[in-house]
Amino acid sequence: MISIVVALVLPWLSLMLRGRILQGILCLLLQITLIGWLPAAVWALMVIMKDERGA
């Protein structure tokens, strides 16, 4: 539950906490623009859901 909140608020941080450093940096670059915030949050949520389903 907390990871989902972090993914919505700080998508880049949620990716970095999952060990995906390069994706986190790319997500941060995408998130810098307000237009990119929504795709970054969706991307982080998809990664979290995929990781939780696979674990």
SEMI-519653 format. One record per atom (N, C-alpha, C): residue number from 1; chain; x, y, z. Coordinates in nm, 4 decimals. Example, Ala and Ser with C-alpha at 12.3 -4.5 7.8 and 13.67 -1.06 7.14 Angstrom:
2
<rec seq="1" mol="A" u="1.3190" v="-0.5690" w="0.7800"/>
<rec seq="1" mol="A" u="1.2300" v="-0.4500" w="0.7800"/>
<rec seq="1" mol="A" u="1.3200" v="-0.3300" w="0.7800"/>
<rec seq="2" mol="A" u="1.2850" v="-0.2250" w="0.7080"/>
<rec seq="2" mol="A" u="1.3670" v="-0.1060" w="0.7140"/>
<rec seq="2" mol="A" u="1.2900" v="0.0030" w="0.7870"/>
***
This chain:
55
<rec seq="1" mol="A" u="0.0831" v="-0.1192" w="0.0000"/>
<rec seq="1" mol="A" u="0.0000" v="0.0000" w="0.0000"/>
<rec seq="1" mol="A" u="0.0877" v="0.1258" w="0.0000"/>
<rec seq="2" mol="A" u="0.1900" v="0.1276" w="0.0842"/>
<rec seq="2" mol="A" u="0.2784" v="0.2446" w="0.0907"/>
<rec seq="2" mol="A" u="0.3529" v="0.2611" w="-0.0405"/>
<rec seq="3" mol="A" u="0.3917" v="0.1500" w="-0.1022"/>
<rec seq="3" mol="A" u="0.4654" v="0.1588" w="-0.2278"/>
<rec seq="3" mol="A" u="0.3796" v="0.2204" w="-0.3384"/>
<rec seq="4" mol="A" u="0.2507" v="0.1987" w="-0.3340"/>
<rec seq="4" mol="A" u="0.1603" v="0.2582" w="-0.4334"/>
<rec seq="4" mol="A" u="0.1511" v="0.4090" w="-0.4124"/>
<rec seq="5" mol="A" u="0.1447" v="0.4525" w="-0.2881"/>
<rec seq="5" mol="A" u="0.1396" v="0.5959" w="-0.2586"/>
<rec seq="5" mol="A" u="0.2690" v="0.6627" w="-0.3031"/>
<rec seq="6" mol="A" u="0.3824" v="0.5981" w="-0.2746"/>
<rec seq="6" mol="A" u="0.5111" v="0.6537" w="-0.3174"/>
<rec seq="6" mol="A" u="0.5174" v="0.6598" w="-0.4697"/>
<rec seq="7" mol="A" u="0.4646" v="0.5588" w="-0.5369"/>
<rec seq="7" mol="A" u="0.4651" v="0.5577" w="-0.6836"/>
<rec seq="7" mol="A" u="0.3816" v="0.6718" w="-0.7408"/>
<rec seq="8" mol="A" u="0.2755" v="0.7092" w="-0.6731"/>
<rec seq="8" mol="A" u="0.1922" v="0.8193" w="-0.7221"/>
<rec seq="8" mol="A" u="0.2534" v="0.9554" w="-0.6918"/>
<rec seq="9" mol="A" u="0.3182" v="0.9687" w="-0.5765"/>
<rec seq="9" mol="A" u="0.3734" v="1.0974" w="-0.5360"/>
<rec seq="9" mol="A" u="0.5132" v="1.1190" w="-0.5938"/>
<rec seq="10" mol="A" u="0.5995" v="1.0205" w="-0.5792"/>
<rec seq="10" mol="A" u="0.7381" v="1.0283" w="-0.6272"/>
<rec seq="10" mol="A" u="0.7704" v="0.9020" w="-0.7083"/>
<rec seq="11" mol="A" u="0.7251" v="0.8974" w="-0.8329"/>
<rec seq="11" mol="A" u="0.7451" v="0.7767" w="-0.9125"/>
<rec seq="11" mol="A" u="0.8916" v="0.7370" w="-0.9277"/>
<rec seq="12" mol="A" u="0.9796" v="0.8336" w="-0.9428"/>
<rec seq="12" mol="A" u="1.1210" v="0.8021" w="-0.9609"/>
<rec seq="12" mol="A" u="1.1795" v="0.7352" w="-0.8377"/>
<rec seq="13" mol="A" u="1.1353" v="0.7773" w="-0.7192"/>
<rec seq="13" mol="A" u="1.1854" v="0.7188" w="-0.5958"/>
<rec seq="13" mol="A" u="1.1386" v="0.5741" w="-0.5807"/>
<rec seq="14" mol="A" u="1.0159" v="0.5476" w="-0.6187"/>
<rec seq="14" mol="A" u="0.9660" v="0.4105" w="-0.6071"/>
<rec seq="14" mol="A" u="1.0432" v="0.3162" w="-0.6985"/>
<rec seq="15" mol="A" u="1.0828" v="0.3641" w="-0.8166"/>
<rec seq="15" mol="A" u="1.1624" v="0.2804" w="-0.9056"/>
<rec seq="15" mol="A" u="1.3024" v="0.2581" w="-0.8498"/>
<rec seq="16" mol="A" u="1.3611" v="0.3617" w="-0.7934"/>
<rec seq="16" mol="A" u="1.4951" v="0.3467" w="-0.7362"/>
<rec seq="16" mol="A" u="1.4943" v="0.2554" w="-0.6145"/>
<rec seq="17" mol="A" u="1.3891" v="0.2603" w="-0.5345"/>
<rec seq="17" mol="A" u="1.3792" v="0.1717" w="-0.4192"/>
<rec seq="17" mol="A" u="1.3637" v="0.0258" w="-0.4614"/>
<rec seq="18" mol="A" u="1.3136" v="0.0030" w="-0.5801"/>
<rec seq="18" mol="A" u="1.3006" v="-0.1326" w="-0.6341"/>
<rec seq="18" mol="A" u="1.4289" v="-0.1818" w="-0.6996"/>
<rec seq="19" mol="A" u="1.5336" v="-0.0973" w="-0.6988"/>
<rec seq="19" mol="A" u="1.6608" v="-0.1370" w="-0.7563"/>
<rec seq="19" mol="A" u="1.6736" v="-0.1078" w="-0.9042"/>
<rec seq="20" mol="A" u="1.5840" v="-0.0307" w="-0.9572"/>
<rec seq="20" mol="A" u="1.5862" v="0.0056" w="-1.0991"/>
<rec seq="20" mol="A" u="1.6355" v="0.1492" w="-1.1117"/>
<rec seq="21" mol="A" u="1.7665" v="0.1657" w="-1.0956"/>
<rec seq="21" mol="A" u="1.8277" v="0.2983" w="-1.0880"/>
<rec seq="21" mol="A" u="1.8144" v="0.3736" w="-1.2197"/>
<rec seq="22" mol="A" u="1.8482" v="0.3096" w="-1.3303"/>
<rec seq="22" mol="A" u="1.8407" v="0.3770" w="-1.4606"/>
<rec seq="22" mol="A" u="1.6973" v="0.4156" w="-1.4945"/>
<rec seq="23" mol="A" u="1.6035" v="0.3269" w="-1.4680"/>
<rec seq="23" mol="A" u="1.4634" v="0.3600" w="-1.4922"/>
<rec seq="23" mol="A" u="1.4182" v="0.4742" w="-1.4019"/>
<rec seq="24" mol="A" u="1.4694" v="0.4774" w="-1.2792"/>
<rec seq="24" mol="A" u="1.4357" v="0.5865" w="-1.1877"/>
<rec seq="24" mol="A" u="1.4851" v="0.7204" w="-1.2382"/>
<rec seq="25" mol="A" u="1.6060" v="0.7212" w="-1.2940"/>
<rec seq="25" mol="A" u="1.6610" v="0.8460" w="-1.3501"/>
<rec seq="25" mol="A" u="1.5794" v="0.8898" w="-1.4708"/>
<rec seq="26" mol="A" u="1.5455" v="0.7961" w="-1.5584"/>
<rec seq="26" mol="A" u="1.4627" v="0.8304" w="-1.6752"/>
<rec seq="26" mol="A" u="1.3244" v="0.8790" w="-1.6330"/>
<rec seq="27" mol="A" u="1.2711" v="0.8165" w="-1.5302"/>
<rec seq="27" mol="A" u="1.1404" v="0.8577" w="-1.4789"/>
<rec seq="27" mol="A" u="1.1473" v="0.9984" w="-1.4199"/>
<rec seq="28" mol="A" u="1.2575" v="1.0299" w="-1.3509"/>
<rec seq="28" mol="A" u="1.2754" v="1.1637" w="-1.2956"/>
<rec seq="28" mol="A" u="1.2824" v="1.2672" w="-1.4064"/>
<rec seq="29" mol="A" u="1.3531" v="1.2367" w="-1.5132"/>
<rec seq="29" mol="A" u="1.3593" v="1.3289" w="-1.6270"/>
<rec seq="29" mol="A" u="1.2213" v="1.3494" w="-1.6888"/>
<rec seq="30" mol="A" u="1.1431" v="1.2425" w="-1.6956"/>
<rec seq="30" mol="A" u="1.0075" v="1.2524" w="-1.7488"/>
<rec seq="30" mol="A" u="0.9187" v="1.3316" w="-1.6532"/>
<rec seq="31" mol="A" u="0.9392" v="1.3132" w="-1.5242"/>
<rec seq="31" mol="A" u="0.8548" v="1.3767" w="-1.4238"/>
<rec seq="31" mol="A" u="0.8826" v="1.5256" w="-1.4084"/>
<rec seq="32" mol="A" u="0.9960" v="1.5731" w="-1.4551"/>
<rec seq="32" mol="A" u="1.0303" v="1.7151" w="-1.4419"/>
<rec seq="32" mol="A" u="0.9229" v="1.8027" w="-1.5061"/>
<rec seq="33" mol="A" u="0.8657" v="1.7573" w="-1.6150"/>
<rec seq="33" mol="A" u="0.7572" v="1.8331" w="-1.6780"/>
<rec seq="33" mol="A" u="0.6247" v="1.7907" w="-1.6157"/>
<rec seq="34" mol="A" u="0.5323" v="1.8818" w="-1.6041"/>
<rec seq="34" mol="A" u="0.4016" v="1.8470" w="-1.5482"/>
<rec seq="34" mol="A" u="0.3265" v="1.7506" w="-1.6388"/>
<rec seq="35" mol="A" u="0.3494" v="1.7601" w="-1.7688"/>
<rec seq="35" mol="A" u="0.2831" v="1.6696" w="-1.8626"/>
<rec seq="35" mol="A" u="0.3347" v="1.5273" w="-1.8421"/>
<rec seq="36" mol="A" u="0.4630" v="1.5149" w="-1.8045"/>
<rec seq="36" mol="A" u="0.5224" v="1.3836" w="-1.7864"/>
<rec seq="36" mol="A" u="0.4922" v="1.3186" w="-1.6533"/>
<rec seq="37" mol="A" u="0.4293" v="1.3923" w="-1.5605"/>
<rec seq="37" mol="A" u="0.4023" v="1.3379" w="-1.4280"/>
<rec seq="37" mol="A" u="0.3093" v="1.2172" w="-1.4350"/>
<rec seq="38" mol="A" u="0.2025" v="1.2271" w="-1.5094"/>
<rec seq="38" mol="A" u="0.1064" v="1.1175" w="-1.5187"/>
<rec seq="38" mol="A" u="0.1683" v="0.9924" w="-1.5821"/>
<rec seq="39" mol="A" u="0.2372" v="1.0030" w="-1.6967"/>
<rec seq="39" mol="A" u="0.3013" v="0.8826" w="-1.7508"/>
<rec seq="39" mol="A" u="0.4056" v="0.8237" w="-1.6559"/>
<rec seq="40" mol="A" u="0.4779" v="0.9080" w="-1.5830"/>
<rec seq="40" mol="A" u="0.5776" v="0.8582" w="-1.4882"/>
<rec seq="40" mol="A" u="0.5104" v="0.7811" w="-1.3754"/>
<rec seq="41" mol="A" u="0.3998" v="0.8321" w="-1.3251"/>
<rec seq="41" mol="A" u="0.3280" v="0.7639" w="-1.2180"/>
<rec seq="41" mol="A" u="0.2696" v="0.6310" w="-1.2669"/>
<rec seq="42" mol="A" u="0.2155" v="0.6305" w="-1.3864"/>
<rec seq="42" mol="A" u="0.1613" v="0.5061" w="-1.4430"/>
<rec seq="42" mol="A" u="0.2727" v="0.4044" w="-1.4631"/>
<rec seq="43" mol="A" u="0.3862" v="0.4490" w="-1.5123"/>
<rec seq="43" mol="A" u="0.5010" v="0.3616" w="-1.5337"/>
<rec seq="43" mol="A" u="0.5469" v="0.2993" w="-1.4013"/>
<rec seq="44" mol="A" u="0.5578" v="0.3807" w="-1.2968"/>
<rec seq="44" mol="A" u="0.5998" v="0.3307" w="-1.1667"/>
<rec seq="44" mol="A" u="0.4980" v="0.2316" w="-1.1101"/>
<rec seq="45" mol="A" u="0.3706" v="0.2604" w="-1.1262"/>
<rec seq="45" mol="A" u="0.2672" v="0.1677" w="-1.0794"/>
<rec seq="45" mol="A" u="0.2742" v="0.0353" w="-1.1539"/>
<rec seq="46" mol="A" u="0.2985" v="0.0396" w="-1.2833"/>
<rec seq="46" mol="A" u="0.3090" v="-0.0837" w="-1.3617"/>
<rec seq="46" mol="A" u="0.4273" v="-0.1678" w="-1.3141"/>
<rec seq="47" mol="A" u="0.5380" v="-0.1040" w="-1.2853"/>
<rec seq="47" mol="A" u="0.6566" v="-0.1770" w="-1.2377"/>
<rec seq="47" mol="A" u="0.6281" v="-0.2390" w="-1.1013"/>
<rec seq="48" mol="A" u="0.5643" v="-0.1653" w="-1.0118"/>
<rec seq="48" mol="A" u="0.5337" v="-0.2168" w="-0.8786"/>
<rec seq="48" mol="A" u="0.4385" v="-0.3349" w="-0.8883"/>
<rec seq="49" mol="A" u="0.3348" v="-0.3229" w="-0.9676"/>
<rec seq="49" mol="A" u="0.2382" v="-0.4320" w="-0.9816"/>
<rec seq="49" mol="A" u="0.3036" v="-0.5563" w="-1.0417"/>
<rec seq="50" mol="A" u="0.3907" v="-0.5352" w="-1.1400"/>
<rec seq="50" mol="A" u="0.4601" v="-0.6483" w="-1.2027"/>
<rec seq="50" mol="A" u="0.5536" v="-0.7162" w="-1.1028"/>
<rec seq="51" mol="A" u="0.6262" v="-0.6375" w="-1.0232"/>
<rec seq="51" mol="A" u="0.7167" v="-0.6936" w="-0.9232"/>
<rec seq="51" mol="A" u="0.6407" v="-0.7694" w="-0.8146"/>
<rec seq="52" mol="A" u="0.5287" v="-0.7148" w="-0.7694"/>
<rec seq="52" mol="A" u="0.4508" v="-0.7810" w="-0.6637"/>
<rec seq="52" mol="A" u="0.3853" v="-0.9078" w="-0.7150"/>
<rec seq="53" mol="A" u="0.3435" v="-0.9094" w="-0.8395"/>
<rec seq="53" mol="A" u="0.2812" v="-1.0281" w="-0.8970"/>
<rec seq="53" mol="A" u="0.3843" v="-1.1393" w="-0.9172"/>
<rec seq="54" mol="A" u="0.5076" v="-1.0987" w="-0.9539"/>
<rec seq="54" mol="A" u="0.6123" v="-1.1960" w="-0.9793"/>
<rec seq="54" mol="A" u="0.6759" v="-1.2501" w="-0.8528"/>
<rec seq="55" mol="A" u="0.6634" v="-1.1787" w="-0.7428"/>
<rec seq="55" mol="A" u="0.7298" v="-1.2218" w="-0.6180"/>
<rec seq="55" mol="A" u="0.6462" v="-1.3178" w="-0.5377"/>
***
